[in-house]
Amino acid sequence: MSGIKEKFDLSSKLIIVSGGNGLIGRAVVDGLLEIGARVICLDFACDIKHDRLEFIEIDVTDYEKVEEIIKSIGDREHGIDGLVNMAYPRTSLYGKYDFLDSDIYDWLKNLEMHVGSYFWLSKCVSESMIKHGKKGSIINFGSTYGVVGPNFSIYENTDMKNPSVYAAIKGGIINLSRYMATYLAKYGIRVNVVSPGGVWDHQPEEFVRRYEKLVPLGRMASPVDLVGGVVYLLSDASLYVTGQNIMVDGGWTAW
Ligand SMILES: NC(=O)c1ccc[n+]([C@@H]2O[C@H](COP(=O)([O-])OP(=O)(O)OC[C@H]3O[C@@H](n4cnc5c(N)ncnc54)[C@H](O)[C@@H]3O)[C@@H](O)[C@H]2O)c1
């Protein structure tokens, strides 16, 4: 017997999810609760109510507050088993300008907020895991656009944009995760990335049609498509997996 059923059991695990009230976040939090994990959601709000879910209202770019909260959760709970970084911090100008019209200060601010908060939460949680002897699992959300360049033809005649800073953010997060995976391996802490393809969210029909033509599996993602990869990487079924970027993109990057 491989004990695989027990390895997928998350009922003794405490998982922190940043951005747990978002489009994908709500599906991930729901899925983790359904499989029995205890979840702490860090976000501005939280629509899900559950007796194994705790909501902490926090801006993840408030780095001092993040450090304080993670330390107090770790000490109160005698350790944290997992972190899923999936918040999407952005400025009001994010996605509003083209590459050639870029505002450098806004570009840098978005880079700082997104990469900075993923880095700092990972650092604070791993520090707490080390302190409490937890061989935990950290998952950072990447994107297909951290791996390949955009196909701009799908955005034609829509007001949708693909911000250049997103390539720097997600490319940075994917390789930062590899760094943390090799650095933290000596503590038994694993760090991986889940990279979604485009998730359907009422985008213009023309965009959806063009997008789906470029996906081998022929459709955009649904938030629940991301849950399985997250559960696997948080569970003991993936104890020998670290530094990897799992593409959940219907094959978008496989052509
Ligand atoms: N939706 C997609 O098509 C898609 C595709 C590829 C990758 N991703 C990635 O998946 C992750 C989740 O994306 P999503 O579509 O669910 O995003 P979303 O915008 O729907 O949700 C993001 C959540 O983060 C929270 N948040 C934003 N800034 C915050 C801050 N400063 N402090 C605390 N919480 C904050 C928001 O309140 C929201 O609940 C992101 O990393 C995103 O880049 C999304």
The ligand as an SDF file (V2000), in Angstrom:
LIG
                    3D

 44 48  0  0  0  0  0  0  0  0999 V2000
   -7.6370   35.2620  -13.4550 N   0  0  0  0  0  0  0  0  0  0  0  0
   -6.7650   34.8520  -14.3650 C   0  0  0  0  0  0  0  0  0  0  0  0
   -7.0930   34.7010  -15.5600 O   0  0  0  0  0  0  0  0  0  0  0  0
   -5.3560   34.5290  -13.9600 C   0  0  0  0  0  0  0  0  0  0  0  0
   -4.5060   33.9560  -14.9200 C   0  0  0  0  0  0  0  0  0  0  0  0
   -3.2000   33.6710  -14.5710 C   0  0  0  0  0  0  0  0  0  0  0  0
   -2.7560   33.9510  -13.3000 C   0  0  0  0  0  0  0  0  0  0  0  0
   -3.5900   34.5060  -12.3900 N   0  0  0  0  0  0  0  0  0  0  0  0
   -3.0570   34.7690  -11.0510 C   0  0  0  0  0  0  0  0  0  0  0  0
   -3.8510   34.1150  -10.0800 O   0  0  0  0  0  0  0  0  0  0  0  0
   -3.8660   34.8820   -8.8690 C   0  0  0  0  0  0  0  0  0  0  0  0
   -5.3020   35.1830   -8.4710 C   0  0  0  0  0  0  0  0  0  0  0  0
   -5.9130   35.8990   -9.5320 O   0  0  0  0  0  0  0  0  0  0  0  0
   -7.4770   36.2380   -9.5440 P   0  0  0  0  0  0  0  0  0  0  0  0
   -7.8870   36.2870  -10.9520 O   0  0  0  0  0  0  0  0  0  0  0  0
   -8.2170   35.3650   -8.5950 O   0  0  0  0  0  0  0  0  0  0  0  0
   -7.4300   37.7380   -9.0010 O   0  0  0  0  0  0  0  0  0  0  0  0
   -8.6130   38.6090   -8.3600 P   0  0  0  0  0  0  0  0  0  0  0  0
   -8.2940   40.0230   -8.6720 O   0  0  0  0  0  0  0  0  0  0  0  0
   -9.9520   38.0590   -8.7140 O   0  0  0  0  0  0  0  0  0  0  0  0
   -8.4170   38.3550   -6.8010 O   0  0  0  0  0  0  0  0  0  0  0  0
   -7.3090   38.8040   -6.1290 C   0  0  0  0  0  0  0  0  0  0  0  0
   -7.6310   38.9290   -4.6430 C   0  0  0  0  0  0  0  0  0  0  0  0
   -6.4970   39.5770   -4.0390 O   0  0  0  0  0  0  0  0  0  0  0  0
   -6.9870   40.5270   -3.1400 C   0  0  0  0  0  0  0  0  0  0  0  0
   -5.9790   41.5910   -2.9980 N   0  0  0  0  0  0  0  0  0  0  0  0
   -5.5380   42.4550   -3.9460 C   0  0  0  0  0  0  0  0  0  0  0  0
   -4.6270   43.2970   -3.4280 N   0  0  0  0  0  0  0  0  0  0  0  0
   -4.4860   42.9390   -2.1310 C   0  0  0  0  0  0  0  0  0  0  0  0
   -3.7050   43.4460   -1.0710 C   0  0  0  0  0  0  0  0  0  0  0  0
   -2.8640   44.4830   -1.2440 N   0  0  0  0  0  0  0  0  0  0  0  0
   -3.8060   42.8720    0.1530 N   0  0  0  0  0  0  0  0  0  0  0  0
   -4.6690   41.8160    0.3520 C   0  0  0  0  0  0  0  0  0  0  0  0
   -5.4300   41.2930   -0.6210 N   0  0  0  0  0  0  0  0  0  0  0  0
   -5.3460   41.8500   -1.8460 C   0  0  0  0  0  0  0  0  0  0  0  0
   -8.2780   41.0710   -3.7550 C   0  0  0  0  0  0  0  0  0  0  0  0
   -9.0990   41.6840   -2.7760 O   0  0  0  0  0  0  0  0  0  0  0  0
   -8.8720   39.7960   -4.3380 C   0  0  0  0  0  0  0  0  0  0  0  0
   -9.7110   39.1460   -3.4080 O   0  0  0  0  0  0  0  0  0  0  0  0
   -3.0290   36.1380   -9.1510 C   0  0  0  0  0  0  0  0  0  0  0  0
   -1.7000   35.8840   -8.7710 O   0  0  0  0  0  0  0  0  0  0  0  0
   -3.0890   36.2460  -10.6570 C   0  0  0  0  0  0  0  0  0  0  0  0
   -1.9970   36.9360  -11.1840 O   0  0  0  0  0  0  0  0  0  0  0  0
   -4.8860   34.8120  -12.6900 C   0  0  0  0  0  0  0  0  0  0  0  0
  1  2  1  0
  2  3  2  0
  2  4  1  0
  4  5  1  0
  4 44  2  0
  5  6  2  0
  6  7  1  0
  7  8  2  0
  8  9  1  0
  8 44  1  0
  9 10  1  0
  9 42  1  0
 10 11  1  0
 11 12  1  0
 11 40  1  0
 12 13  1  0
 13 14  1  0
 14 15  2  0
 14 16  1  0
 14 17  1  0
 17 18  1  0
 18 19  2  0
 18 20  1  0
 18 21  1  0
 21 22  1  0
 22 23  1  0
 23 24  1  0
 23 38  1  0
 24 25  1  0
 25 26  1  0
 25 36  1  0
 26 27  1  0
 26 35  1  0
 27 28  2  0
 28 29  1  0
 29 30  1  0
 29 35  2  0
 30 31  1  0
 30 32  2  0
 32 33  1  0
 33 34  2  0
 34 35  1  0
 36 37  1  0
 36 38  1  0
 38 39  1  0
 40 41  1  0
 40 42  1  0
 42 43  1  0
M  CHG  2   8   1  16  -1
M  END
$$$$
